[in-house]
Amino acid sequence: MKAARSCGDFGTNRVPAETVGSAATAQRPAAGACTDTIATLKEDFVTMASSKGLSNKWILWRHVLRPSSLTLLTSAALNMGALIGGAVVVESVFAFDGLGTLIAYSINFRQYLAIQSLIALVAVSYILFNLIVDVLYGIVDPRVRSHRGG
């Protein structure tokens, strides 16, 4: 394997970062969040909060953005797989040393134990990320929380 590059240069790392980011299709979550926010603004509880005399800032932060952010959380969880898969390609193209390069190296030299370990590491990290997103659902939107008892 080759020597690792310096991570300090912003210009060197900008293109690979943009490539990985574009692999995760950044426009779709933003469009979904915009649509969800507009739909939430038309809900009855927003009209009720406005009729109570609450400020527009309070209504936006407490009543609109919290339920609307579930779309962004879901998109982030689903795009995590694309980011991990895109990292393998980007590391190969831009000659960076990382997890993707190590996976490709292990596949090329048929190191089965390393392949299994690395794929398990990727799978566990993906599962943990989705678990964190599920916990954040309950924090962001109280309607998602489970109730005790029957």
C-alpha positions in Angstrom: 0.0 0.0 0.0 1.1 3.5 -0.6 1.9 6.3 1.9 -1.0 8.3 3.2 -1.6 11.8 1.9 -1.6 14.9 4.0 -5.2 15.8 5.1 -4.4 19.5 5.7 -4.9 20.9 2.2 -8.4 22.0 1.6 -8.1 22.2 -2.2 -6.9 18.6 -2.4 -9.8 17.2 -0.4 -12.6 19.3 -1.8 -13.2 17.4 -5.0 -13.3 13.9 -3.4 -15.7 15.3 -0.7 -18.0 16.8 -3.3 -17.9 13.5 -5.2 -19.0 11.5 -2.2 -21.6 14.1 -1.4 -23.1 14.0 -4.9 -23.2 10.2 -4.7 -25.7 10.6 -1.8 -28.0 12.8 -4.0 -28.2 15.8 -1.8 -31.0 17.6 -3.7 -33.7 15.0 -3.0 -33.7 15.3 0.8 -33.9 19.1 0.5 -36.8 18.9 -1.9 -38.6 16.5 0.4 -38.0 18.7 3.4 -39.4 21.7 1.5 -42.5 19.8 0.5 -43.0 18.4 4.0 -42.6 21.9 5.5 -45.2 23.4 3.2 -47.6 20.6 4.0 -47.0 21.0 7.8 -47.7 24.8 7.5 -51.2 23.9 6.3 -52.0 21.7 9.3 -54.6 22.6 11.8 -52.2 22.7 14.8 -50.2 25.4 13.1 -53.3 27.5 12.5 -54.3 26.9 16.2 -50.8 28.1 17.4 -51.1 31.2 15.2 -54.6 32.0 16.5 -53.2 31.7 20.1 -51.0 34.6 19.3 -47.6 32.8 19.3 -44.8 34.4 17.3 -44.0 33.2 13.8 -40.5 32.3 14.9 -41.9 30.1 17.8 -44.4 28.4 15.5 -41.8 27.7 12.9 -39.3 26.2 15.3 -41.6 24.3 17.6 -44.6 23.3 15.4 -43.3 23.2 11.8 -39.7 22.3 11.7 -39.7 19.5 14.3 -42.3 17.3 12.5 -40.9 18.3 9.1 -37.3 17.2 10.0 -38.3 13.6 10.0 -38.0 13.6 6.3 -34.4 14.8 6.5 -33.6 12.2 9.2 -35.0 9.4 7.0 -33.1 10.6 4.0 -29.9 10.8 6.0 -30.3 7.2 7.2 -31.0 5.9 3.7 -28.2 7.9 2.1 -25.6 6.5 4.6 -25.3 3.3 2.5 -24.6 5.4 -0.6 -22.0 7.4 1.2 -20.2 4.2 2.4 -20.4 2.7 -1.1 -19.3 5.9 -2.7 -16.3 6.1 -0.5 -14.9 2.9 -2.0 -15.1 4.3 -5.5 -13.8 7.8 -4.5 -10.8 6.4 -2.6 -9.9 4.2 -5.6 -10.2 7.1 -8.1 -8.4 9.7 -6.0 -5.8 7.3 -4.5 -6.7 7.9 -0.9 -6.0 5.4 1.8 -9.1 4.5 3.8 -11.6 1.8 4.6 -12.7 1.5 0.9 -9.2 1.1 -0.3 -8.6 -1.6 2.4 -11.8 -3.4 1.3 -10.7 -3.3 -2.3 -7.2 -4.5 -1.4 -8.6 -7.3 0.6 -10.8 -8.4 -2.2 -8.0 -8.3 -4.8 -5.7 -10.4 -2.6 -8.5 -12.7 -1.4 -8.0 -12.0 2.3 -11.3 -13.5 3.4 -11.0 -12.8 7.1 -10.2 -9.1 6.4 -13.1 -8.9 4.0 -15.6 -10.4 6.5 -14.3 -8.1 9.3 -14.5 -4.9 7.2 -17.9 -5.7 5.8 -19.1 -6.5 9.4 -17.7 -3.1 10.5 -19.5 -1.3 7.7 -22.7 -3.1 8.5 -22.5 -2.4 12.2 -21.8 1.2 11.6 -24.8 1.5 9.2 -27.0 -0.2 11.8 -25.8 2.1 14.6 -26.4 5.1 12.4 -30.0 4.0 11.8 -30.5 3.3 15.5 -29.4 6.8 16.3 -31.8 8.1 13.7 -34.6 6.1 15.3 -33.8 7.5 18.7 -33.8 11.0 17.3 -37.3 10.4 15.9 -38.6 10.2 19.4 -36.7 13.3 20.5 -37.7 15.4 17.5 -41.4 14.4 17.2 -43.2 13.4 20.4 -46.0 11.7 18.3 -43.5 9.0 17.4 -42.7 8.0 21.0 -44.1 4.7 22.2 -46.5 4.7 25.1 -46.2 2.4 28.1 -48.9 -0.1 28.7 -51.6 -1.4 26.4 
